[in-house]
Amino acid sequence: MNNMMSILFASGNESKLNELTLHRTTASLPFGGRYRLIDFTLSNLVNSGITQVGIVTRS
């Protein structure tokens, strides 16, 4: 897996989370007071040996 790369699209908004995603993406929502939702995806990638990650966000 030396040539593996991941691209994460963290720019989407979930329509059911209106107030929570008004000023941030769903991926950046806090979870458990310590983590962001994107942390779980990034952790899974690193544990799988994928360390080259591109993240697409909204501005």
Order of alpha helices (4+ residues) and beta strands (2+ residues): beta-beta-beta-alpha-beta
